[in-house]
Amino acid sequence: MNRVRALEQTLTSKLRGYTDSEKKEICAALELSAQLHGRQKRASGEPFLVHPVAVAEVLIGLKLDSKTVAAALLHDVLEDTAIGMRELEARTGSEVALLVDGVTKITRLKSKALRNAETIRKMFFAMVKDIRVILIKLADKLHNMRTLEYLERNRGGKSPGSASISTPPLPVDSVSPGSRMSSKISP
């Protein structure tokens, strides 16, 4: 439990650029994630909470909004815990719940037909109306790649396969340096 408290302290120390209400929202998502993931462990043996906190830290570093950071902390709960979409929405609000649901839908794209980068790109645009979903998923993949050694060790040295994601160019002109991004993609 001390490791979980240390993670919480580390994360909250990085929230200096957020308002008090935004900090409260992020901390509530952190608490919910810790509660839902409970005693789950990563392949490294660390508490599972290490992963969503690392994903959230990447997005905090990019100065993304509090809803995106909250969704990053919860990005695996629909897939890996007993909570459903309705309860998640009731506890976090619709915006955070929809971001989490979008990340979950991307995670489920595993058929051979969808491995083609162009198909994935088209699929992203077809189902993702909010660029933040893609940013959460990319931060998720980044942390997974940083901890790949544990996965390979637990699989007897076998490679977990490709972890690449091809995305279209981001609309850089819509984000000024240092500002928090909350861009939405129009259909």
C-alpha positions in Angstrom: 0.0 0.0 0.0 3.0 2.3 0.6 3.8 2.1 -3.1 0.3 3.2 -4.0 0.5 6.2 -1.7 3.9 7.1 -3.1 2.4 7.0 -6.6 -0.4 9.3 -5.5 2.1 11.8 -4.0 4.3 11.8 -7.1 1.3 12.4 -9.4 -0.2 15.2 -7.2 3.2 16.9 -7.0 3.0 17.3 -10.9 -0.3 19.0 -10.9 0.9 22.6 -10.3 -0.5 24.0 -13.6 -4.1 22.8 -12.8 -6.8 24.6 -10.9 -8.0 23.3 -7.5 -11.1 21.9 -9.1 -9.1 20.2 -11.9 -6.7 18.7 -9.2 -9.7 17.4 -7.3 -11.1 15.8 -10.5 -7.7 14.1 -11.3 -7.3 12.9 -7.7 -10.8 11.5 -7.7 -10.0 9.5 -10.9 -6.7 8.3 -9.2 -8.7 7.1 -6.2 -11.2 5.4 -8.4 -8.5 3.7 -10.4 -6.7 2.5 -7.3 -10.0 1.2 -5.9 -11.0 -0.6 -9.1 -7.6 -2.1 -9.9 -7.2 -3.1 -6.2 -4.5 -5.7 -5.9 -3.9 -6.3 -9.6 -0.2 -6.5 -10.5 1.8 -5.7 -13.6 4.0 -8.2 -15.3 6.9 -6.5 -13.4 5.2 -7.4 -10.1 4.4 -3.8 -9.3 0.9 -2.6 -8.5 -1.2 -2.1 -11.6 -1.7 1.5 -10.6 1.9 2.2 -11.7 0.7 2.0 -15.4 -2.2 4.4 -15.4 -0.2 6.9 -13.3 2.7 6.7 -15.8 0.3 7.3 -18.7 -1.3 10.2 -16.9 2.2 11.7 -16.2 3.0 11.6 -19.9 -0.2 13.6 -20.6 0.5 16.0 -17.7 3.9 16.6 -19.3 2.1 17.5 -22.5 -0.1 20.0 -20.6 -3.4 18.2 -21.5 -6.6 19.1 -19.7 -7.8 17.5 -16.5 -10.5 15.4 -18.2 -7.8 13.8 -20.4 -5.6 13.1 -17.4 -8.5 11.6 -15.4 -9.4 9.4 -18.4 -5.7 8.3 -18.6 -5.9 7.2 -15.0 -9.0 5.1 -15.8 -8.1 4.0 -19.3 -8.0 0.3 -18.5 -11.0 0.0 -16.1 -13.7 -0.9 -18.6 -11.5 -3.7 -19.9 -9.8 -5.0 -16.7 -12.3 -4.4 -13.9 -16.0 -5.1 -13.2 -17.1 -1.5 -13.7 -19.5 -0.8 -16.6 -19.9 2.2 -18.8 -23.0 3.5 -17.0 -21.4 3.4 -13.5 -18.2 4.9 -14.8 -20.2 7.8 -16.4 -22.1 8.3 -13.1 -18.9 8.4 -11.1 -16.7 10.5 -13.5 -19.1 12.4 -15.8 -19.8 11.7 -19.5 -16.7 13.4 -21.0 -14.2 11.3 -19.0 -16.3 8.1 -19.5 -16.5 8.7 -23.3 -12.7 9.1 -23.5 -12.2 5.9 -21.5 -14.7 4.1 -23.7 -12.9 5.4 -26.9 -9.5 4.1 -25.6 -11.2 0.7 -24.8 -12.6 0.5 -28.4 -9.1 1.2 -29.9 -7.7 -1.5 -27.6 -10.1 -4.0 -29.1 -8.9 -3.5 -32.6 -6.9 -6.7 -32.9 -8.1 -8.6 -36.0 -5.7 -9.3 -38.8 -7.6 -7.1 -41.2 -7.1 -4.1 -38.9 -3.3 -4.5 -38.6 -2.8 -2.6 -41.8 -1.8 1.0 -40.8 -4.1 2.6 -43.3 -7.1 0.6 -42.1 -6.3 1.6 -38.5 -6.0 5.3 -39.5 -9.4 5.2 -41.2 -10.9 3.3 -38.2 -9.5 6.0 -35.8 -11.3 8.7 -37.7 -14.5 6.7 -38.0 -14.9 6.1 -34.3 -12.8 8.8 -32.6 -14.3 12.3 -32.6 -11.9 13.5 -29.9 -8.1 13.6 -30.5 -7.5 13.1 -26.8 -8.5 9.4 -27.1 -5.6 8.8 -29.5 -3.2 10.8 -27.2 -4.2 8.6 -24.3 -3.7 5.4 -26.3 -0.3 6.6 -27.6 0.8 7.4 -24.0 -0.5 4.0 -23.0 1.6 2.3 -25.8 4.6 4.4 -24.8 4.5 3.2 -21.2 3.9 -0.4 -22.4 7.0 -0.1 -24.6 9.1 1.3 -21.7 8.2 -1.8 -19.7 8.4 -4.4 -22.4 11.3 -6.2 -20.8 8.9 -7.6 -18.1 6.4 -8.8 -20.6 9.1 -10.5 -22.7 10.6 -12.1 -19.5 7.2 -13.5 -18.5 6.5 -14.9 -21.9 9.8 -16.8 -22.0 11.5 -14.3 -24.3 8.8 -14.3 -26.9 8.1 -11.0 -28.5 4.7 -9.5 -27.7 4.3 -8.5 -31.4 4.1 -5.1 -33.0 3.2 -2.2 -30.8 3.2 0.4 -33.5 0.3 2.7 -34.2 0.0 4.8 -37.3 -1.9 8.0 -36.8 -2.6 10.9 -39.1 -0.7 14.2 -38.7 -2.0 16.2 -35.7 -3.4 19.7 -36.3 -0.4 21.5 -34.7 -1.6 25.0 -35.7 -4.6 24.6 -33.4 -2.4 24.3 -30.3 -0.1 27.0 -29.0 3.1 26.0 -27.2 2.5 25.7 -23.4 -1.3 25.7 -23.6 -3.4 22.8 -22.6 -4.9 20.9 -25.6 -8.5 20.0 -25.7 -9.0 19.7 -29.5 -11.9 17.8 -31.0 -11.9 16.3 -34.5 -14.8 17.1 -36.7 -16.3 14.3 -38.7 
